[in-house]
Amino acid sequence: MLDETGKTIVLVVETDLQLDPAEIDFEPAKVDALCKNLEQHRKDTKYVDVVRLMRRPAPSPVSVETTARFGAATLRFRPK
């Protein structure tokens, strides 16, 4: 990121925690603890200007080819 001095160092932290308070699996105590730890880390590490917290993306589903037998016929199902 660039600011008026020409640079800002951003530490991007991915987490499995839900960060949206509107979601059912949001755990405010865990998110608050993580934020406090990251803020302390930012203060202790002079070269980090900003910490950005983001949710780790869910893994992509893996495509699987399925084969089956129906009587004498072999069936193949391939994902698109």
Secondary structure, DSSP 8 states (H G I E B T S, - for coil): ---TTS---EEEEEESS---TTSTT--HHHHHHHHHHHHHHHHH-TT--EEEEEE----------EEEEETTEEEEE---
